[in-house]
Amino acid sequence: MRRRFRLAAAIAFAVVAAVPAAAYLKLGSRVGDRTVTLSWNRFPIRYFVTNRDVDGVTATQFQTAVQRAFNTWHAVPNTQTSSQFVGFTQANPNVGDNATVLGFQNRPDLDRTLAATNFVIDTTTGEIVESDIFFNSAFGWSTADAGSSGRFDVASIAQHEIGHLLGLSHSALGETELRAGGRRVLGSEAVMFPIAFSAGDISDRVLKADDIAGISDIYGNQTFQRQTGSVSGKVTKSGPGVLGAHVVAFNPASGKLVGGFSLSDDGSFVIAGLEPGPQVLRAEPLDDADISSFFDETLTIDTSFQVKFYEKVVVVPRGGGTRNIEIKVQPK
């Protein structure tokens, strides 16, 4: 059985039609009473590019920027992903034609959506069998090395969307401010943060620790598993578990942040891909975000609790996990 769904990168708010598969950044699909992780089982991922120029960007320049973004993900150490550009096509990036296509389409009606990723998946196994990414040419675009004022950077937005294509959901490691027409990003610690930086910014060409941990958790090899560790436990409030708490692990030695979520009614969370050594844990509500950017709208996410740091520094072992951590939050 196959299923289609879509993820969007937005200037303001993004819509996600899937539930992460674990307390992490992975995408998942429900199969009966279980959730299967979405991933590609066969490499290289063969993709086409729509042969369409837009103002400021030719199809060839677009393909070069897209390949740069693919290669950045493929270069993550101890992971196993690859892609192959097959050629240019007249086809649009429309899901359901048995071809993975990336390209421009003019969608002025989607006035807050820069790009969107669509999937066809095997709901029995979680295998991604096709994925298409459209970039909205209603906005101005650039492939300039240093970016271009007033134009969105193809490589940066492609970096985010290809993260979705590979199976990653959104990260909550970022800060925004509300303004007329939506939100503006003040800073983020993940390319997979759901709201884009302002036009002209090229910050998202570089993966952060959260992105690397996420992609490694899906496609990491045995070396990755031996060199990193994990932390797991529960977020509770006056006894019962908290669904949808954002749990962040901070490494004080390296300054790296890796986030996850409690994704079951008992408040269970797991954060993998952590550097061995001391980690500071924090649980916080998603009370300053569009919940639908992270969770299916049918879920009742608890945002009515105070930020809480775990009382002790947690030491994560190399090649193993620290378990049974309980972060007890207080109601607001």
N, C-alpha and C positions, 0 to 999 in steps of 0.2 A: 504494500500500500504506500502511495506517495502523498505528500502534503506540501503545500506552498505556504510561505510566510515571508514577511518583509521587515527590514530594519532601516531606519532613516537617520542620516546625519543632518542636524538642523542648526539654524542660526539661533533659534530660541528653544523650542521644545521638540524632542524627538519621540517617535512612537515605536514601541517594540511589541511584537505579537508573539512572544515566546517567554517561557520561564527558564531561568538558568538551571542547569542540571545539578549543581552542587553549590556549596557555599563559596562560590568563586565567580569567575567571569565567563564561564562556559555557557553555551546555549544548549537547550534540551527540548525534547518532544515527549509528550506523554504517550505511553503505550500500556494500556490497561491501568494497572496500579503502580507502574514504575515509570521512571524517566530515563530516557536514553540520551547520552551525550552526542551532540552533532559534531561530526568530523569527516574529513576526506579519508577514505581508506586506500585510494590509489593515487600515486604521483608519477609524473608531474601533473599538475592541474593544467589542462589545455584550455587556453582562452583566446577569444577573438576580440578585436577592437572595431567599433563602428567607424567606417571611413567617412567621417564628417568633420570638417573644420568649423570652428566657431571664432568669433571675434577675439583675436589675440593668441589663439592656440590652434595649430594644425593637428590633424589626426596623428601625424608622425610624432610631433612634440608630446601629444597626449600619451601615446603608447610608450614613449621613452620615460615619461614621469611615472606612469603606472608600473612599468617594469622596475623602476627604481624602488617604488614602494614594496612591490613583491619581494625584491631582493633583500630589503631591510628586514622583513619578517624571516626570510629563509636564512639570514646570517646569524640568527640567535643561536648561540652555542648549544650543542647537545640536543638539538631538535631535528626532526626529519620531515621537512616540507620542501617542495619544489614546484615550479610552474614553467610553462612553455607557451610563448606567444606563437599562435598558429598562423595568424594573418589578419588582414583587414577584411571587413565584410560590410555589405549594405544593410544587414539586419540590425534592428534596434535591440537594445538590451531588455528583451521581453522574456520573462520566464516561461518555460513550457515548450521550448523548441529544441530541447536536447543539446543545446550549445551554451557554454559560458561566454557571455558577451559583456564588455564594458564600453560605454560610450556616452556621448552627449545626446540629450533630448531637451527640447524647449517646453518647459512646464511652468509658465507664469502663474498658473492657478495654485501651484505649491510654493507660495511666496516665502515660506520659512524653511524649506527643505533644499539643502545644497545637493545632496546625493542620497541614494537609497539602495540597499542590497536586498535582492529577492532570492529565495531558495526553492529548490525542489529537493525533498528529502525522502529517504526510505524510512518510514515510521516504525518498521520492525527492528532495524539495526541502528538507526541514527545516522546512516551514511548520507553525506551530501552528494547528490548526483548531478546537480546543476546549480549555478549561482550567477546572477546577473547584477551588474551595478550600473545605474544610470546617474549621470551628472547633469544637473539642471543648468542648461545654457541661458536661462533667464537671468542668471547672475554673471558677473564678469570674472574671467579666469586667467591665470597666468602660469607659465612654467619657468619664469625667470629664476636664475640661481639664488638671488637675494630676495625674491618675492617682488611684488609690484603693488604699490599703494592703491587701495580701492578695489583690488582683484583678489579672489580666493586662490590659494595655491593648490594646484592639481595634486602634487605629490603628497601634501599634508592630508587633504581630504581622502585621497586614495588610500593612504596609510590606515586611516580609521576604517574605511569601508572594507578593505581587504582583511582587516582584523575580523570583521563580521563574517566575511566570506570563508575564513578559516575556522570559524566556530566560536568566536569570542562575543560576549555580550558587552554591556556598558559597565564602565567603572564609575564609582561615586567619588573618586579622589580628585576633587576640584572645588573651586569656589566661584560663585557668580554673584552679580548684583542685578536686581530687577530694575528695568527701565522701560520707557515707552516702547512698545512693540516686542518685548520679550526680555531676555537676560543677556548680560555681557559677561564673558569669562574673565575673572581677575587672575586666575592661575589654576593649573591642573598638574597632577602628578601621574597622568595616564593619557596616552593617545586615544584610548577608548572612552574617555569622558564624553558624554553625549552631546555637549554643546560646543560648537566650533569657536576657535579664536576669531578675532576680527579680521576682515579682509586685509591682505598684505602680510599677515603673520605666517611664518614658516616653522614655528616651534614644533609642530606635530610631525615633522620629518624624522624626529629622533624618538625611539622607543624609551619608555620609562620602566622602572623596576616592576611596576604592577603589570604592564603589558608583557614583559618578558616572563614573569612568573606564570601568567595566564596561558600564553602560547606553549610554554614548556610543560605545563600541567597536562595539556592535551597531547602534544606530540613529542614530549621529552623521551630520551633514551635512557638506558640503564646508568650511564655516567651521570646524567642529570639527577636521577633518583638517589645515587650514592652520595652526591655532593651537596644536596639540599635537604631540608627537613620540613616538617609541618607542625601545625598546632591545631588542636581541635577541642571542642567543648560545647557549652551551651550559654545562651544569654537568657536570663530569667528575670521576671519582675514579680516580686511578692510571691514567689513559688512557681507559677506557670511559666512556660517558655514564651519568648518573644519572636514572632515571625517578622522577618524583614529588617532586623537590626543590621546596621553596617558596622562590621568589625574590622579594625585596622591594626596591622602589625608594623611597628616602627623600630627600625634597627638604629640605635643611638650611635653605633660605631661608624656606619656608612651613610646614615641619613636617609636610607631607602624606606619607602612606604609601600606596603602590599595590602590590598583590601579584600574582603569577602563579605558574605551575608549569612545570616541565620535563615535557612530556607525550609524549615519544617515547624510544625506547631509546637514541638518541644524546645525550640530555640537552638537546635544543633547547628554548628558551623564548623567548617574545615578551611584552613588557609594553607596551601601547599606552595612549594617552590621558594621557601624562605632560606636566607643565608643562615648557616649554623651560628649559634651564639645567642646572646641576650636579645630579647625583643620586648618592647612595651606594647601592651594591648589596650585598645580603646573601643568601646561600643557606643554608637551614636544613632539617633533616629534620622530617617530620610525626611525631615520636616522642612527642608529648604530645597526641595527638588520635585520634579514631576514624577510621581510614583510609576506612571506607565512607561517611563523611560527605562525602568529596571524590572518591573514585575507585570505579570498578567493582571488585567484590571479586575478579574474575578476573585483575586486573593485579597484578604483583609489584612493589610500591612499595619503593624502597630508603630505609630510615630509618637505616641504619648508617653515618653520617658526621657529622663535626663541623661546627658553624656556621662559616661562612667569609665574611668581607667581601672584596669585590673590591679588589685592591691600589690601584686608582686611582679618583679621582672621575670619573664618566662625564658628559660634557656632551651633553645631548640637544638636537638642533636643532629649531627651530620648523618644522613641516610636513615633517619627515623622520625618519630613524632612525639610531641608532648601532648598528652591527652587529659581529658577530664577537667578542663579549665571551666569554671563557672563564673561568669561575669554577672553580678547581681545589680541590675539597674533599678532606679527609683522612679515612681510615677511623677509626671510633671505636676 
